[in-house]
């Protein structure tokens, strides 16, 4: 199993192969080692107009924004996950996402030493359409915050 994400604007090629690691233009990737939630920067996706649960997203955003150093929305789930794998952001979450948007990225994060589940902490991202990714600590903390936001 392999995954590839390309950013043509920056000419960055993110690649991963199960059991062989994750790379950015041939440089090995590792997720960020951050342990303090108050210093973390998270990325998120938000529901498109008319799709998804905007009220739930607002509740989650509100529960998280005061606990972290920053929240970012880049607009491309694949690149958000690539940035988690590269340690550029500490964690990422989104709901109502399509499998093709996350398939390569979830492999990248795992091969870079990160954790990826759905919002319930299960390995059913492709079925549920939700995704939570980060290093072990940030992933765990983000899951707790999302659970508390409901």
N, C-alpha and C positions, 0 to 999 in steps of 0.2 A: 504494500500500500504506500502510495506517495502523494504528496500535495505540493502544489506550486501556486504562488501568488506573485503577480508582477505589478509594480507601480510604474507606469510609463513616464510619469511626471518627474520622478526622482531616479529613474533607471535602476530600481532596486528589485532584485529577484530573490524572493523568499522560497526556500525549498525544504522539504522534509521527506524522509523515508522511514517507515516504521523500523525501530531498532537501530537506526543509523544516525539519528540526530537531526537537528534543524539548523539551517544555514541562511545567511544573507550574503549574496554575492560571494559564496565560498568561505565566509567567516562563520564560525560556530556561534549559535545563539544560545542564551540562557535567559530565563525569566528574571525579573528584578528580585533582589533578595530582601526588599523592604519588609520590615516587621511591624512598623508603627502605622496604624490606620490614619492617624492625624497628619502624617507626612505623605500619604499616598495620593496618587492621581489616578482616577478611574475614567474609563471611557464607557459610553453607553450608546445604545440606539434608541430612537423614540418612534412611537407608532406613526405611520403615515395617516393623513387625514382620511377618515372613514374606515380605517382598518385598525385592528388592535384595540387594546383597552387603555385609552388615554388617562382615565381616572386612576387606574392602577399604576401607570408610569409616574404620574404626578405624586402619588403616595410614596412610591419607591424613591423618587428623586428627592423628595422632602426628607425622607428618613436618612438618606445617605449624604446629602450635600453638606451638612454641618459637621459630619464626622471625618471628612477627608480634606486634603489640601486643595483638591480641585477635581472638577468633572469636565469631561470633554466629549463632544459629539462630532465625529469626523464624517460619518455618512456612508461608510463602506465596511460592512461587517468583516469581510476577509482581511482588510488592512488593519482594522481594530485588533483582530486576533494576531496578526503578524506583529503588531506593535507590542502586544503582551509578550509574545515569544521573544522579541528583541529587547525586552526590559524598558521600553520607552514609556509605557504606561503600566501601572501595577495590577490592574484588573479591568474586566469588561463584562457587561451584561446587556442582554437584549431579549425581548419576547417577540413572538409572531414573526420569526425569521425562517427563511426557506433553507432546506438542507444544502442546496448548492452554494449558498452564501457562507456556510460555516465549515463545510467538509474539509477543505485544505487547511484552514486556520486551526481547527481543533487538533489536527495532527501536529502542526507546527508547535503549538503551545505544549502539548504533551511531550514532544521530542526535545523541547527546550527546558524540560523539567517542571512544567506547570501542571495544574489540575484543571479539568474541564468537565462540567456536568450541566444538567438542566437546572432550572431554578428550584427544583425539589431535591437536588443533590444526587440525582440518578443519572445513569449513562444512557439517557433516552432523548438527547437533544434533537435528533433527526425526527422523532415522533412528536415531541411536545412543542417544538419550535421555540424553546427558550434555551438560553446559553449563559453560563457563568464561567469565567476563566480568570486565572491568576496563579500566583505562587501558592503554596499550601496554606499559608496564614491568611493572605488576602482573599483567597477563594472561600475559606471558612468564614471569615468576617463578613464578606459580602453576602453569603448565603444567609447568615443570621440577620443581617439588616433587611434583606428582601423578605424574609419570613415575618419579621416584625412590622413590615409596612402594610401588610394585608389588612 
